[in-house]
Amino acid sequence: QVQLQESGPGLVKPSQTLSLTCTVSGGSIGKNYDYWSWIRQPPGKGLEWMGSIAYSGNTYYDPSLKSRTSISKYTSRNQFTLQLSSVTPEDTAVYYCAGGRLYGSSSRNQYDYWGQGTQVTVSS
């Protein structure tokens, strides 16, 4: 059974870079045809797809976040990461990592694997 676990700081100061790691267990992130994604949910709002990295290493980002977002994967550690630069309080959200055969969706049921989420607050 594939399980995903997010980790990283819960508090980030404005203008700094938010960095999160998703550790995958019970399966390999190097598996062909799988995509690994980051999705967030700001308070009082719906899920927002941020970006994904493919098994090939190709990356895909939401256009509104592309200039500030970077997703990487580390196959030997079975981890993938999110970096979001120049954060503002509007980036406060619960951040989820997810995986499966699809990417680009903000709907939880489009993903085969889903982490429990981690709260990140942007505040000075």
Disulfide bonds with the S-S distance in Angstrom:
Cys22-Cys97 2.10
